[in-house]
């Protein structure tokens, strides 16, 4: 609680900054449907995102249950509840507000409820490690970043023994429900837990909470009134933006299931903070006139953040992993692409620029995957001799690629391996690798007289410093509604749903609230001869409007400098409500 | 100019973000002395920061001239002027506002004036490359970051030929004055130029403009009414904070000349943006509970930024280069210091933390300097044999140190050399080196049973992405006043002064305005047998209140987590005027 000197001394031993305190004091608005009594209305019977027969077998109790939405009217029981909450996976700004939403719902609608926060993620459920969440305990985390209230973890509840442990915890604490706040894996796990509890006759229900859901999900399951306002056009555009990895498989029909991986772990704020940094680098590049900034952005599985930041800031080059894979590009062709633009810019008088690269770029390059597979195979059996005789075991294409790599990268591949002896792709600093490869290629062109400038590449990685920032006004409100809605779903006896808040372009009071059947998001993957349920990772859709917009503008951006500097996140004043000015402007006109 | 759709399409080809536009529209306040007519009042005859006899010889025309201050009253000529402006050295948020201030002064007080912006730094003066600065041209840069309006450069006007070129430009453009906006080197150059012009009978006067000056300068030269308000206590504290490099030399008397190197190239905004990022990492560390974030911060010559950010955010460890040098610490002792704290934190249940390191750390470690000198000597004559026989030429202490370095650093020292064959210290990623050295030391302790956790160090470098950000409200106002004042000094016929704005803790209208004799800041260094004038670099003063405060609190910070997350820079609302909450709180009470 704020003390007289304006400081908070809660469970957190830290001192709060002025901005943190100002955010703490900001009240959180609710969608109007959550402000009064409501009915929970069932939609149609649901199916699965793919392979419904297999999903039905894996979830016999839950498969087919309808998604629901909340509607004003009715009267809910005032029965008090015992609820457990768990944060699962990587942090995202707003996670704390989901918890605040759950607490406030129970305080307002189910007085006398008891709320437990499981410590350190799902392992807290398994080991029954928890803290009781009171208003006083939770208050200092309102509108604050991070997951540090109860901390998070990446464990999963998978084995029969672990499910047994979870059931014991649920019984011991006499839980009516558990809310799982997390990404696709965590929500898959939430669904398995819901099924397991029901199959074992436990009263404990499970509701998932995504940090963000894209429009498509709601279009299918929740009545959204279209006619988005300007801000909504962003949300709307995401429908086309996010599609599952299916573009790389035969199952194009999955394209409607676009539960967004990118936005599970990344929120508006991150985009804003990364875009701010990129914008600053643009001003720096333009001011000094001599640096190429190579910026690696988070996103191992998909290139959402790179695309989003590109649309927000207009870099000279942005590499989108999904396109690299679709076009089967090589490291050489990517290097040439970058080098070509650098040479053209030099001709136009520009010896500087900004290049965005997704963290997971290497994973998208087929030839690199092939090389890594061969390396892992060779290294597991053979000794790497100084003379290089071992290289003869590489296929010729892989050998050629290996020789093309900068020496430091070669050594990294050979020397730094994980405990299983595998090459550690994650440790490769892609931006540095590309700088070195571009340097070599530019040297070649210099010899040919095709390039005359001096190239200075500066590497950057924007990652951890963004994901724990103070949530923006939008993130704060959205997450609060998700939590409030999740508690409402539990209170009305629901299980196996994911809290769904829609119509996000409208003012908060007009947002829709409901729950989507988790099984409806599922498909199966075959692992070790068995089907396993998964929520597919959402990939950048190359046919979607945002990528198309990017593709249509990138030539212009590459040679002219159409830089945008978004500036720092503002919480007050005219710019505080701007969610995404650029994407909105760019894509709004065609909506 | 803003067009109807709220966008600016000026010389800049970029689109402006909402936040940029909102900043563009903000009007800039002036100190009241600049709002009406004023007299320019001379102070006492000045001397030099050191070796006044030598300075008198180097600046026969300018030496001894008094500093001045502006006082309400009087009436200035309305005579129009021809003025050139140059941006020199690294960018800092607010540079554009200095130019806006100059323009607005001339527009208001010397109508019909002509203003030239030299392109790309001092080379623009030598080659007479310029653009005419009109209100329309300059307007889009108001309150915007970077130096991209006319760009900057690091050239110096040094040789007789170069001074000749400068005189030719001054004559060709019929210049009444030049304003040099830059750091200590640039202002030394401004003083040389002023002397040269006067000695050659040119009418062209020269005024320097620092991006920030610390209190001490004004205390000596400009009447400052003490009784600073809360914000001012920060400024006040800097007096003790910034002292010249003299702490490492015999000339302690230089301690009063604290023209701040740190604040020439770094401003409030940078501190805020770095502190925001560090604060986010703190929340991240606390949330995940498994990372030690090693953050390298800009500051090659001094550790101001590291100290400032430490006071703002309360990291577990911050290494201050000036202390390392004063205590003659070794790389080994620094490694042990960090490792000890990590072990103690592990005992206390914390397997995470935040460690701040100044970019120039290596330059402060005497034994490393010795090793580098020996390496440069050996490498210039000998071939590095694979067997390592060359190492026998190292002194035993240097040999030991070399062997202690991580392999990657060893290779970097041997392989990556500059065109002169010298080891490239600047390329060493200090944060990675320390992570690797701590890893080794922790492995040793594990074997001794003194450490049981798994250590994961994550490297970060916060540099370029901060220095071109949107200037904060303070930076915007301060720089505008500096520019307005510089034009006033030129208009009143002054030369060889540096624009000085003081009483910064008070409301803008009460700020003082004046000019300090550049020669009074000078000392000499002996180079190639000749005396050369220099403005000494300001170092962190180990006897100053800020370092003492840090020193008194760091043990507490190291084991407990007193993290502060300052959040993003706010331009509007209650927190927008917070310059430096923490330092203020910490140090205010003792002022």
Contacts between the chains, C-beta under 8 A, distances in Angstrom:
chain1	res1	chain2	res2	distance
A	13	B	560	5.7
A	13	B	561	5.5
A	13	B	562	6.4
A	14	B	282	7.8
A	14	B	314	7.3
A	14	B	561	6.4
A	14	B	562	5.8
A	14	B	563	4.3
A	14	B	564	5.9
A	14	B	565	7.5
A	15	B	314	7.5
A	15	B	562	6.6
A	15	B	564	5.3
A	15	B	582	7.5
A	16	B	564	7.4
A	16	B	565	7.9
A	17	B	279	7.3
A	17	B	564	5.4
A	17	B	565	6.0
A	17	B	566	4.5
A	17	B	567	5.8
A	17	B	581	5.9
A	17	B	582	7.3
A	18	B	566	8.0
A	18	B	574	7.5
A	18	B	575	4.5
A	18	B	578	4.6
A	18	B	581	4.9
A	19	B	566	6.3
A	19	B	567	3.3
A	19	B	568	7.1
A	19	B	570	6.1
A	19	B	575	4.8
A	19	B	578	7.7
A	20	B	565	6.0
A	20	B	566	8.0
A	20	B	567	5.9
A	22	B	573	7.0
A	22	B	574	5.8
A	22	B	575	5.0
A	23	B	567	7.3
A	91	B	283	7.9
A	91	B	284	6.6
A	91	B	287	5.0
A	91	B	288	7.3
A	120	B	289	7.3
A	144	B	283	7.8
A	144	B	565	7.9
A	145	B	280	6.8
A	145	B	283	5.1
A	145	B	565	7.2
A	146	B	283	3.5
A	146	B	284	6.7
A	146	B	286	6.5
A	146	B	287	4.4
A	147	B	287	4.1
A	147	B	288	8.0
A	148	B	283	6.1
A	148	B	286	4.2
A	148	B	287	4.5
A	151	B	286	7.8
A	151	B	287	6.0
A	151	B	288	7.6
A	151	B	289	5.9
A	152	B	287	6.2
A	152	B	288	7.1
A	273	B	280	7.8
A	273	B	568	7.5
A	276	B	469	7.5
A	276	B	568	7.8
A	277	B	465	4.2
A	278	B	465	8.0
A	279	B	17	7.3
A	280	B	145	6.7
A	280	B	273	7.8
A	280	B	464	7.6
A	280	B	465	5.0
A	280	B	466	6.7
A	280	B	467	7.6
A	280	B	468	4.6
A	280	B	469	4.9
A	281	B	464	6.0
A	281	B	465	5.6
A	281	B	468	7.2
A	282	B	14	7.8
A	282	B	468	7.9
A	283	B	91	7.8
A	283	B	144	7.8
A	283	B	145	5.1
A	283	B	146	3.5
A	283	B	148	6.1
A	283	B	468	3.8
A	283	B	469	7.9
A	284	B	91	6.6
A	284	B	146	6.7
A	284	B	464	5.2
A	284	B	465	7.7
A	284	B	467	6.5
A	284	B	468	4.1
A	286	B	146	6.5
A	286	B	148	4.2
A	286	B	151	7.8
A	287	B	91	5.0
A	287	B	146	4.4
A	287	B	147	4.1
A	287	B	148	4.5
A	287	B	151	5.9
A	287	B	152	6.2
A	287	B	468	6.3
A	288	B	91	7.3
A	288	B	147	8.0
A	288	B	151	7.6
A	288	B	152	7.1
A	289	B	120	7.3
A	289	B	151	5.8
A	291	B	464	7.6
A	293	B	464	6.9
A	314	B	14	7.3
A	314	B	15	7.5
A	458	B	464	6.5
A	460	B	464	7.4
A	460	B	465	6.8
A	462	B	465	7.8
A	464	B	280	7.7
A	464	B	281	6.0
A	464	B	284	5.2
A	464	B	291	7.6
A	464	B	293	6.9
A	464	B	458	6.5
A	464	B	460	7.5
A	465	B	277	4.3
A	465	B	278	8.0
A	465	B	280	5.0
A	465	B	281	5.5
A	465	B	284	7.7
A	465	B	460	6.8
A	465	B	462	7.8
A	466	B	280	6.8
A	467	B	280	7.6
A	467	B	284	6.5
A	468	B	280	4.6
A	468	B	281	7.2
A	468	B	282	7.9
A	468	B	283	3.8
A	468	B	284	4.1
A	468	B	287	6.3
A	469	B	276	7.6
A	469	B	280	4.9
A	469	B	283	7.9
A	469	B	567	7.7
A	469	B	568	7.4
A	470	B	565	7.2
A	470	B	567	4.8
A	470	B	568	7.0
A	560	B	13	5.7
A	561	B	13	5.6
A	561	B	14	6.4
A	562	B	13	6.3
A	562	B	14	5.8
A	562	B	15	6.6
A	563	B	14	4.3
A	564	B	14	5.9
A	564	B	15	5.3
A	564	B	16	7.4
A	564	B	17	5.4
A	565	B	14	7.5
A	565	B	16	7.9
A	565	B	17	6.0
A	565	B	20	6.0
A	565	B	144	7.9
A	565	B	145	7.1
A	565	B	470	7.3
A	566	B	17	4.4
A	566	B	19	6.3
A	566	B	20	8.0
A	567	B	17	5.8
A	567	B	19	3.3
A	567	B	20	5.9
A	567	B	23	7.3
A	567	B	469	7.7
A	567	B	470	4.8
A	568	B	19	7.1
A	568	B	273	7.5
A	568	B	276	7.8
A	568	B	469	7.4
A	568	B	470	7.0
A	568	B	568	3.9
A	568	B	569	4.6
A	568	B	570	7.6
A	569	B	568	4.6
A	570	B	19	6.1
A	570	B	22	8.0
A	570	B	568	7.6
A	570	B	570	6.4
A	570	B	571	6.4
A	570	B	572	6.6
A	571	B	570	6.4
A	571	B	573	6.9
A	572	B	570	6.6
A	572	B	572	4.9
A	572	B	573	3.1
A	572	B	574	7.7
A	572	B	575	7.9
A	572	B	576	7.7
A	573	B	22	7.0
A	573	B	571	6.9
A	573	B	572	3.1
A	573	B	573	6.1
A	574	B	18	7.6
A	574	B	22	5.8
A	574	B	572	7.7
A	575	B	18	4.5
A	575	B	19	4.8
A	575	B	22	5.0
A	575	B	572	7.9
A	576	B	572	7.7
A	578	B	18	4.6
A	578	B	19	7.7
A	581	B	17	5.9
A	581	B	18	4.9
A	582	B	15	7.5
A	582	B	17	7.2
